[in-house]
Each structure stands twice: as structure tokens, then as C-alpha cells.
Amino acid sequence: MKDTDGRYRIPFVAQVDTFYGGSVPCVDLVIPDTTFFERYGEHSLLDRPNSSVHGPSDNIEWPILPPLFKEVRPWSDGEIILGTKMGLPGFVTDTGEPMYPNLMYDWLWKWQYVPGVGVLYMARGTDGTSCCKGEPNPNQIKMYVYPGFINAAAYSSSETYPAPQKVPVTNGVYPPGVSPGTQTVGHAFAYYELPLEIRYYRHVNKGYLEWAASVSMMPYAKPVIIPIYSEIIMKFILAAYGLWKGKNAYFYYMYQKTGDSTYLQLAEKNNTPPSDWWGTHVAQIIKQFYHPIAVWYEPLDWIAPDGSPPNEYPLATLNRKSNPWFYHTWENHHPWLRQILPYSVIWMNPKTAAQYGIKNGDWVELTSRGGEIARGQVFLTEAIAPGVVGYWKSRNARAGMMALPPNAVETVKGFMFNDIYVYTRAQSQGGVPNSQYTVEGLINAVQSGNYPTLNLDPFAGKTAWGDLRVKIVRIANDKPYSAWGNADLIVKTPPKLIVGSEAWSINVFNYNAYKKPEEMGISWYEVNSSWLQFQEAIRHSMGYSFSSATTPPSDSKSNSADPKKNGNGQG
Amino acid sequence: MVQLAILTDLSKCFGCNACMLACKEWHSSGCYGPMTDLKPWGPEPGKAPWSVFFMRVLQVEVGEFPNTKTYSIPISCFHCRNPACVTVCPTGAIYKRKEDGVVVINYEVCIGCRYCENACPYGNIIFDPVEGVSKKCVMAIDRVYNESLPLYERVPPCVTNCPAGTRIFGDMDDPNSIIYRTAVRKGAVPMGAEYGTDPPSLYVMPGVQTNESTRIVTKEEPEEFALRTGAADLPTLLQKLSGVKPSGGHCEVESVGNSKGQGT
């Protein structure tokens, strides 16, 4: 939407989140979601499944707990309700009947990508004996969650918690004499251990390829060979020189879809990069760095004289997205993990640190070519190469994010590389001048038609975090109040802090097994369910009242003063 | 005599801290808890969040780049045969159990003088400022002697939850036990033998060759799982220890979560 000042703005941002996640303070509407324990979900082979080396596998989530907050529905259900109410195709039948009356439960077994292929790959077919391809199976979810709801204590014993079921496989094309074997389904997951004959060397195993094609795992049975010489990259190079005779993929797709010959003309006209600022630089980068046979070249930002040349920015950067305990910042809500790794530091080799007079635990400022500064604390390690600064991105967080108070260790001490990363290329490679790497400078460049090229890997398009080089300066050893440095607002998330220090005065329920429930301020009934303990903690500290279904019953049992009477069997 | 101990194979540990969190989770609801958390969502100005853990994983680095090796060392109380902490305790709150050699602290007797914390050469005792008592690893004996658990699970949670099979539990005084035989076969050594506390919990040094299968064994295969964790020795061991109950902590307090396994 075009604003009154001529700039484009996204008018309204909605977000779905289970917790007070990183984007919550930045959006107009937050739709709460339930946790994995309260909803149906999937880890399908169609998108990032769990894996097994022996064959295909997938798993589901299913509600083993009722929703903790009575107003919250699983968002997967919410989407289906919305689609059904709006009468969208794919949600209602031709006669207007809802296609998924049981919402996500139904969608999991009913929805098909192509006939026979759906979200879950095992226990397909009306009787559950098809693997990977088969009719939707109304009992598929029941088979996946076998043995279904059981008492928590029963999980410890193989007698009360039987192993997943072995279901015969009756579909698919196998080499002569090879038995399909069984698929394993239950405990909310499923896998198919391929018969030995088709398990190994799968890229050229004829039996495997023919089986995979027969169950639509692959479109055709053809060996999978990695080409040394890439014809596709050569096409890009020809296009950069204006020599490629192919068509622009987007416009050609639109032509195929609509049959409008205008799109065909556009597809033929736009088969080379455009001749504007952005296009000429993209063509130049393709000519210079694309090779049909893999070669090594220095990162683009290191080669450009106005980029991050090593003589000006001596230190290379190394980043890890995740660390052993945090994938991105998802685990920040877990207080025990938060203590294993309280904040992100800068890792340096002792030899490099000594060159700058930096000792273990010293505070430094890192500067990038964008002119921004970020502060961090140095930890010395021999496990990192000299001339490199390393850090774990997944521990970066700002106050206001994830309900962190302004004086949280993440905020006050944590190093935030996003502050100094430069998102556009050097001017000589199609970006903006380093002095213009500001909000105003970037907007001016776009408005004057010089859309800057972005600092991405030239072929993969992945953010080139590691290509940026930095200068380092040791600063006073007393801890700065803020590790923010002077980072520009363009990468500084949100200026408005909506969480104050009250966040860390939220009462914490410390379970104490030797104290009587009354001493802890709870009833015996609640002691026997950690879920109810949690509810009680929320009720006390936030004044939230839960639905009656989860309120402790007021009969004599729950109010019994004699804990031994009800001591066992409720856990 | 019985001396319960844990053997840790440093050639297998990759430092995931699953033992540390499994330990805290178990003891949070047992008679050796509570595992106090202080301000877990944010610090007092200038203070980090703080929490009671009975075990931790040290990160050790050897050599110079590029010939660097890093090791993760899971460490919890070694239940020394000559425990320094017991010697200095002025009240007798901390003592070594005759039956199984486990060193425990009776929270009802402990006065919080923190001598034990200073005496332990390994830093294996932690002071809980909320309860005002010292706390430490108790080899999860409230689990070992809990008859309501399946046999193969009656070992400490740090042992059952290790994805790499790094830790083995058992009787170090029994030359026929899995833990003893593995320790001898792999040349296991104590940490800091020079302190003279004679720890029965030993370490297999990194790089010791094994011919073991690297296949991951899970609880889906109780028999193999029991062999891997040392729980296969429990029938013999528990015969010797029949009638033994957990002691120390708050276990003797007649309330919820006592030695009978209630509340856990």
C-alpha cells in the first residue's frame, strides 16, 4: 500500500505464535496457537520429514493434552474453519459441504497432493496395507497413534506400552522374488524399512528406482547422477551475455496458464537480465562468477575495493545459526536451557586476540563497512582459526522479543551480528555507497530506479553472512549497559519496548516434593498433575481463570487432607 | 560391600547436556529436590539467572589450532570412598551410606555452613540459597529403589537419557559387574587422583578404542538397553541391597514425595 509520503508500506501484519516469539512486538495482530501437545500436526515426507536411513519415514503430532487456554484453538484447525466459512475451493465440496468436518484430524488422512499421495505415507489404502501411495485411509490416524491414550506412568513399560505395529505392504512394484516386507506404524510415527535388495545405492539401484516410481516417490525411474558440468549454469551465463534463446520462466508459466500470447511475447523479450542498474550488475556478476564446472573464488565482498577488502577489514566472520541447545531462538522460553548458554559471545583465537591486546572476557566493538558497530564479549578458544571471529547467532535477542526485559543478559551482554551485517552489495557490485547504507540512502536508491543488489551468495541466493569482514577494537573492560552499539534502525528491531522489568518478577512455581500442598499454596489434586501445577502458577501470577473442565473438582477426594489416601495412581 | 558408581566414557560424549537436564527434571519432583530456580526469566540488574543443577558438562580444549581437540566431560558427585565433604561436615548432615556407598545430605540436619562445598575438590556440591542447604548428586537412589519402575529404568536418569550411551551405572565393588569389567577393559581412571578422595566413579579417556557397535539402543529394546546402561546387573545388585531405602534429602519426612516414590 502506498503511503502519503510515497513509500510502500505493508498495511497490516498478522502472526500466529504459540509463545511470545520474536516477531510478536512487531505485528498488528497476534493469533495464539496451541502447543504440539494440544493439536494435530505432521512432519510429512512432502516437507522436511524426520528421516531414517533404511527408508521413508514420517510422524504426526496429536493432542495428548486438552488446550491449556480455553480460548485458543490449534491454528491448523483455525485455517480450515476460515477456509470452510469463506467457501474456498479445497475446503468445501461442489455442493458446499465442508470437506474436513473434523478439521486437522480429517485433513491429515483425507487431503491428497495427487491421487494416492497425501500427507502421511504409511498405512495408506482403505485397509492400511499400502505404503507411500494409496487411497486415503479413514483409520490412518488411529493406526499412527497406536496404542492411543494411555496413562503417563504406563509409558515406562513395554507391557503397558506395546511397540508399534507391523503392517504388511501390498502395493508397489518390486524386483522379482523380493518381498515388500512390512511398514512400522504407531507411537505417532511410521517408517518403511526397504527390502535389502532395494535399500542401497539407491541413486542407481534399478529395483529401488522402479519401486519409487511405482509409488510416486519419483516421477520416473531414472538414475540420479550429479553432473560435473552444469548445463543449467551455462544457460545463465548465455543469458547474461544476451545469447540465450530460451524464455523467461515466470512469463512463460503465465502464458501456459492463461494462453494469453502477450505473456509469450514477454517471456521471449525477458530472457536476459534487464538493462537497468540492478540488471546490468546481476549480468556482470553472472559473467564473472558463474562457471559450469565448480571452481573456487574469493567471496565477492572481499574482492570489491569498496566492499570488505582484507587489508581494511582484517577479520573474517564465522556464524552458526544454531548451537547445541538453541535452534534459532526457539528454546529461549526454556529457563534451564537459558542458563546453559545465557548469551552469545564472540569466539576468537588467542593469537589473533593478542594482536589486538584482547584478553579473555574483554569487551570489543566490531565495525563493518556499513559503518555500524556491535559490542560483544570475547571468549578465547583454540577451536577457531586465527583471523576469524565466530559467534552463535541463535542466542541473539533484543529486549521486547520473547518477553525479554531490557536488562536481560541477552540484551545487555549478548552479541548481535545482525546489527553490523550489510544486506546490500558494495556499490561497485550494484549496491549503494557504504556511506549511503542507511534507511534514507536505501530508499533513495530504490526511488531513483537504482534498486541495489543484495548481499547474497551469487548462485544459491543464501544470505552471505560469512562474507562480511570486520574491524575490531577493544573497549573499556567495564561492562556496557547495552551491547547494541550504534546499529542503524534498519536492522534494529523494534524501538518500542512493550515489556518492562515486570517480566522477570513473574512468580515461578518451584515444586517442592517434601512440602505439603497447602504449604505450596495448592491442593493435592494439583500436585499430581504437572499440567495443573502449571495452570495454577499462571492463575496465581497472572490472574487468568481457566475453564471449568480444568478446574480441580470440588468433591471430597480432591480436598482430602490425607495425601496418602490418594497418593498413588494419579501420576 | 556395594559401591554404586557411574562410569563415563569420554570417547562417546559429545556434550549435549541431556544428562544435566534429565537429572534436574527427575529430582525436581523427588525427595532430593526442589531444584530451585531463581529469576529464570530475567536477572536482577547485573545478575544472571541461576538454578540448582546436580550435574554439569565441562568443556575442555586441548592443543593449538589447527590441532585442537575439544572434550565434553559430564561431571556429578563421584561418591568418593574417602569423601572430603563428609570429613568437614560439622553436623553429620552429609554422610556416606553403608549399604551402597552413596554420599547423601540430610536437608533436615544441614545448617548451610557450606564447608562441604569448599572441601569438595571437584565442585560437585551446590548450595541452594532458598532452602539454605547444600545439595548434590545422590545417584538417583530414589529411582534405584523405586519398585514401581520397570527394572531397566531403575538407574539414574543421566544414564538412561544419554543418547550416546556414555554412562554406565553399577556396583564398582563387584568384579563381575558390567561397570567394573568395562572400566578394567578400557583402562578407566579417576579424575584428580592426587586429591586422595578415591572416587569410585571413573572416566574412560577420550580416544580409547572400542569394538562396540555404534548402533543406537533405545528403550524399545529393554534387554539391550539394560546391558548398555548397566541395568542388567540390577537383579544381582538389588538382591544384595534388599530392603534398602533412600535416605537424606527430605526422604524421611512423612509427606508427599518421600522414599516410597510418591509424588514422583
Interface residues (C-beta under 8 A of the other chain):
Chain A: A153 S156 S157 S158 A163 P324 W325 P335 W336 L337 R338 Q339 I340 P342 N349 K351 T381 E382 A383 I384 A385 P386 A403 L404 P405 N407 A408 V409 S501 A503 W504 I506 V508 N510 Y511 N512 A513 Y514 K515 K516 P517 W524 V527 N528 S530 P563 K564 G567 N568 G571
Chain B: G15 C16 N17 M20 L21 K24 S28 S29 G30 C31 G33 P34 T36 D37 K39 P40 W41 G42 P43 E44 P45 A48 P49 W50 S51 E61 G63 E64 F65 P66 T68 T70 Y107 V130 S148 L149 P150 E153 E220 P222 G249 H250 V253 S255 V256 G257 N258 K260 Q262 G263 T264
